[in-house]
């Protein structure tokens, strides 16, 4: 059985990621650079988050000047949100 990992554990596996506070669903959240998002998803799938539940794009131009991209993963370890910022020019 896969043992759930804490956000700090995941952050150690993904040294390029930054832990974020859990959201209302209790999902663990990590901010990752956009160009490392595929790698982060692959690593997360190997440690208990194998199923992509949804991918959401958000228009954050008013707040950050760009867009947001969130992958919500699920598996025996629970929920994990991998979040990246997309510059408006991209």
Secondary structure, DSSP 8 states (H G I E B T S, - for coil): ------HHHHHHHSTT-EEE---TT--EEEE--GGGHHHHHHHHHHTT--EEEEEEEEEEHHHHSEEEEEEEEEETTEEEEEEEEEETT-
